[in-house]
Amino acid sequence: READGTALPPQAISSGKRAFEAPQLVADATGDAALVWNEPRLIYSDQVSPSPYSVSDINLISERLAGGAFGEPAAVPGAESEAYDPKVAMSGDGLVTVAFPAWSYVGRVVAGQVGQPLTPVRSFGLNNIPVSAELVSNAAGKTLLAWVTADVSHAVTTFRNGSGEFGRVEDLRPGCEHADSVTTKLNEAGEAAALIMDHGAPYVTTLTDPTVRGHQECAWSTVYTDDPDANVHVEGPRTMIHPPEVAELRLARLAVPGDGAGRQTVYAAVDCPGHCDFRLTVSRKSRRGRVLASASQRFSSRTLRRLRASVAVPVVPKNRRKRAMKRLFIRIDGRDRHWRPTTVKRQVQLR
């Protein structure tokens, strides 16, 4: 619709040959606009059911100058394959910024004026797939990038002014508390607010003073590097770090934080041969091996090869607590690379 209210006819933008997923549309005050989306590809396999199945593949962008039509879709630079979940933001003067994670265990940011080619700005989350990335810009050109680190489930942020460099990557929750997702807003004064979801509970934090030096202690050190691309450059063509291929379902990390006085949660990072699909079960047993309480949940992703999972420790009924061992029995039921059932078992001593 034009500024005077005139309705424009619909316009077909995608090719229609692939699915159209995760679209995001932004515009500036003059009517310039940008649309990004992901088009997955189909994979056929006699070892996976159902087949074919789709995996996220190419991120595309189409731009529109004020008063014109959307142009032909183009691949977002660096997202020509094995990329997903693109995020887009636009400043008041038409500076377009796109952020996206890729299977190469890194996220990338590209930017450029609307109608001009996008160029790389920085990478983020090196060696730790960024999850639930959020990207917002205000009219003045300040941009906020936030994401959750996959393996330790913690939210971090970084800011950029106009076409300058992104600043320090800093922890969003200095107490290193858990984060499942983060949603951000940025006002015209450059003040930000973030809503963090932690196992269904919402937490709100604000970032109002850019001169305060933030916290950098909760995630892996590579998350905070100023220029993660410096670690993946070699002489000649660009190379990318790919996640490790595993032959079997593997428990990469397991943690049960807390002092045992309150409700606890089991956190696990699971490496999968191919895409992830498994069930995490946590049980409390008696000294004779009888299950007194159990909790389980299924986790699945067609894009991630390492998936984080969490299940609350089940509560043993009062009349059975004297018989319960101070130990958790953890079981992961999934598939190996030949799609045959496989199980990983661990035990954790409770405090």
C-alpha positions in Angstrom: 0.0 0.0 0.0 1.3 3.5 -0.9 1.6 6.3 1.6 -1.6 7.9 0.3 -3.5 4.6 1.0 -3.5 3.3 -2.6 -3.5 -0.5 -2.6 -0.9 -2.1 -4.9 -1.6 -5.4 -6.7 -0.1 -8.5 -5.2 3.4 -9.5 -6.4 4.8 -13.0 -6.7 8.4 -12.9 -5.4 9.6 -16.5 -4.8 10.0 -19.0 -7.6 7.4 -21.4 -6.3 9.7 -24.3 -6.9 10.6 -24.7 -3.2 8.9 -24.1 0.1 9.0 -20.5 1.5 10.0 -20.5 5.2 10.7 -17.9 8.0 9.9 -14.7 6.0 10.8 -11.4 7.6 9.8 -8.0 6.1 11.2 -4.5 7.1 10.8 -1.0 5.7 12.0 2.5 6.4 10.1 5.8 6.6 10.4 6.5 2.9 8.9 3.2 1.7 12.0 1.2 1.0 11.6 -2.4 2.0 13.5 -5.7 2.2 12.1 -9.2 2.5 14.2 -12.2 3.5 13.3 -15.9 3.7 14.7 -19.5 3.6 14.1 -22.1 0.9 14.8 -25.6 2.1 15.9 -28.5 -0.1 14.6 -32.0 -0.2 16.7 -35.0 0.8 15.9 -38.5 -0.4 17.1 -41.4 1.7 16.2 -45.1 2.1 17.4 -45.0 5.7 15.2 -42.2 7.0 11.4 -42.1 7.3 9.6 -40.1 6.1 11.5 -39.6 2.9 12.1 -37.2 1.3 12.5 -34.7 4.2 13.5 -31.1 4.0 16.5 -29.3 5.5 17.1 -25.5 5.6 19.3 -24.5 2.7 19.5 -21.1 1.0 18.6 -17.7 2.5 17.2 -15.2 -0.1 16.5 -11.5 -0.1 14.3 -9.3 -2.3 14.4 -5.5 -2.0 12.0 -2.7 -3.0 12.8 1.0 -3.5 10.1 3.4 -2.5 7.4 3.6 -5.2 8.8 0.6 -7.1 8.3 -3.2 -7.1 10.3 -6.0 -5.3 13.2 -7.1 -7.3 14.4 -10.5 -8.3 15.4 -12.7 -5.3 19.1 -13.0 -4.7 21.0 -15.3 -2.3 22.2 -13.6 0.8 26.1 -13.6 0.6 27.4 -16.5 2.6 24.0 -18.1 2.8 24.0 -19.9 -0.6 23.7 -23.3 1.1 23.3 -24.9 4.5 22.0 -21.7 6.1 18.7 -21.0 7.9 16.6 -18.6 10.0 17.5 -15.2 8.4 16.8 -12.0 10.4 16.7 -8.6 8.8 16.6 -5.0 10.1 16.6 -1.6 8.4 17.6 1.9 9.6 15.8 5.1 8.8 18.2 5.8 5.8 17.8 2.4 4.2 20.8 0.5 5.7 19.8 -3.2 5.4 21.4 -5.7 7.8 20.9 -9.4 7.6 22.0 -12.0 10.2 21.8 -15.8 9.9 23.3 -18.9 11.4 24.8 -21.7 9.3 25.7 -25.3 9.7 29.4 -24.3 9.8 29.0 -23.6 13.5 29.0 -19.9 13.0 26.6 -17.0 12.4 27.2 -14.2 9.8 26.1 -10.6 9.4 26.0 -8.8 6.0 24.8 -5.3 5.4 24.4 -2.6 2.6 22.2 0.3 1.5 18.9 -0.9 0.0 19.4 -1.5 -3.7 23.1 -2.1 -3.2 25.0 -5.3 -2.8 25.3 -6.7 0.8 28.8 -7.2 2.1 30.1 -9.1 5.1 30.3 -7.2 8.4 31.2 -9.8 10.9 30.7 -13.3 12.1 29.3 -14.3 15.5 29.1 -17.4 17.7 32.2 -19.1 16.3 32.2 -22.9 17.1 28.9 -22.6 18.9 25.8 -22.5 16.7 23.9 -19.3 17.5 20.3 -20.0 18.3 17.2 -17.7 18.3 19.2 -14.8 16.8 17.4 -11.4 17.0 18.3 -8.3 15.0 16.8 -4.8 15.3 17.7 -1.3 14.1 16.3 2.1 15.0 15.8 5.0 12.6 19.1 6.6 13.7 21.0 3.5 12.4 21.9 1.8 15.7 21.7 -2.0 15.4 21.4 -4.6 18.2 22.3 -8.3 17.5 21.4 -10.8 20.2 21.5 -14.6 20.3 21.5 -17.7 22.5 24.7 -19.8 22.6 23.7 -23.4 21.8 25.8 -25.4 24.2 25.5 -23.4 27.4 22.1 -21.8 26.7 23.1 -18.3 27.5 22.1 -15.0 25.8 24.6 -12.4 24.5 24.4 -9.1 22.7 26.5 -6.7 20.6 25.7 -3.2 19.2 26.7 -1.4 16.0 26.3 2.3 15.1 25.5 3.0 11.4 28.1 1.4 9.1 30.7 1.1 11.8 32.0 -2.0 13.6 30.0 -4.1 16.0 31.2 -3.6 19.6 31.9 -6.0 22.4 29.9 -9.2 22.7 28.5 -9.2 26.3 26.4 -11.4 28.5 22.8 -10.4 28.7 22.3 -12.0 32.1 25.5 -11.4 34.1 24.5 -14.1 36.6 24.9 -16.6 33.7 21.3 -17.8 34.1 19.8 -20.1 31.5 18.1 -18.7 28.3 15.9 -20.5 25.8 15.2 -17.5 23.6 15.5 -13.7 23.5 13.3 -11.0 22.0 14.7 -7.4 21.7 13.4 -3.9 21.2 15.4 -0.7 20.5 14.1 2.8 20.8 15.1 6.0 19.0 17.4 7.0 21.9 19.4 3.8 21.4 18.1 2.2 24.7 17.3 -1.5 24.4 15.0 -4.0 26.2 15.2 -7.7 26.1 12.7 -10.4 27.0 14.4 -13.7 27.9 12.5 -16.9 28.2 13.9 -19.4 30.8 12.0 -22.7 30.9 8.7 -20.8 30.3 9.4 -18.1 32.8 9.9 -14.5 31.3 12.7 -12.2 32.4 13.1 -8.6 31.2 16.3 -6.6 31.2 17.2 -3.2 29.9 20.4 -1.8 28.3 20.3 2.0 28.7 23.9 3.1 29.2 26.3 2.1 26.3 29.3 3.4 28.2 29.1 0.7 30.8 31.5 -2.2 30.1 29.6 -5.4 30.2 30.2 -8.9 31.5 32.0 -11.6 29.5 32.2 -14.8 31.5 29.2 -17.1 30.8 29.9 -18.7 27.4 32.8 -20.2 25.5 35.7 -17.7 24.8 35.2 -17.9 21.0 31.7 -16.3 21.5 33.3 -13.1 22.7 36.0 -12.7 20.0 36.0 -9.3 18.3 36.6 -10.8 14.8 35.6 -14.5 14.7 36.3 -14.6 11.0 40.0 -14.2 11.8 40.0 -17.8 13.1 38.6 -19.3 9.9 40.6 -17.4 7.3 43.5 -19.0 5.4 45.6 -17.9 2.4 43.4 -18.2 -0.7 39.7 -19.0 -0.7 37.6 -18.7 2.5 37.3 -22.0 4.4 34.5 -22.7 6.9 34.6 -24.7 10.1 32.2 -27.6 9.8 30.6 -29.4 12.8 32.2 -32.8 13.6 30.7 -35.8 11.9 29.8 -38.4 14.4 29.1 -42.0 13.7 26.9 -42.6 16.7 24.5 -40.7 18.9 26.8 -39.1 21.5 26.3 -37.2 24.8 28.7 -34.2 24.4 27.8 -32.4 27.6 25.8 -33.0 30.8 25.1 -30.8 33.7 22.7 -30.7 36.7 23.3 -27.3 38.3 22.0 -26.4 41.8 22.7 -27.3 45.4 20.0 -29.9 45.6 17.8 -27.7 47.9 15.3 -26.7 45.2 13.9 -28.1 41.9 16.8 -29.1 39.5 17.0 -29.5 35.8 19.2 -31.8 33.7 20.8 -30.0 30.7 22.4 -32.1 27.9 24.1 -31.3 24.6 23.7 -34.2 22.2 25.7 -34.8 19.0 23.7 -36.6 16.3 24.7 -38.5 13.2 22.7 -36.5 10.6 19.7 -34.6 12.0 18.7 -34.9 15.6 15.7 -36.8 16.8 15.9 -38.3 20.3 14.1 -38.7 23.7 15.7 -37.6 26.9 14.5 -39.5 30.0 15.4 -38.7 33.6 14.5 -41.2 36.3 14.8 -41.6 40.1 15.1 -45.2 41.3 15.0 -47.2 44.6 17.9 -49.1 45.9 16.4 -52.2 44.4 16.2 -50.6 40.9 12.5 -49.8 40.9 11.6 -46.6 39.1 10.0 -44.2 41.6 9.6 -41.2 39.3 10.4 -40.4 35.7 10.2 -37.5 33.3 11.0 -37.5 29.6 10.7 -35.3 26.5 11.4 -35.7 22.8 13.8 -33.3 21.0 14.1 -33.0 17.2 15.8 -30.7 14.7 16.4 -31.1 10.9 19.1 -28.4 10.9 21.3 -28.9 14.0 23.8 -31.7 14.5 24.2 -30.8 18.1 21.0 -30.2 20.0 20.6 -28.9 23.5 18.0 -30.5 25.7 16.7 -30.1 29.2 14.3 -32.0 31.5 13.3 -31.1 35.0 14.3 -33.7 37.6 11.2 -35.6 38.6 9.8 -35.3 42.1 9.6 -38.6 44.1 6.3 -38.9 46.1 6.8 -38.3 49.8 5.9 -41.8 50.7 8.7 -43.2 48.6 11.5 -40.7 49.3 13.2 -42.8 51.9 13.7 -45.6 49.4 15.1 -43.3 46.7 18.8 -43.3 45.8 20.6 -39.9 45.6 21.3 -40.5 42.0 19.7 -39.7 38.6 19.4 -42.2 35.8 19.6 -40.5 32.5 18.8 -42.2 29.2 18.9 -40.9 25.6 17.0 -42.9 23.0 17.8 -42.0 19.4 19.2 -43.4 16.1 22.6 -44.2 14.7 23.8 -43.2 11.3 22.1 -46.2 9.8 18.8 -45.1 11.5 18.9 -48.1 13.9 17.7 -47.5 17.4 20.5 -46.7 19.9 20.6 -45.7 23.5 23.1 -43.7 25.7 22.9 -44.1 29.5 24.5 -42.0 32.2 24.2 -41.7 36.0 24.6 -38.5 38.0 25.1 -38.3 41.8 22.7 -35.8 43.4 24.0 -33.4 46.1 
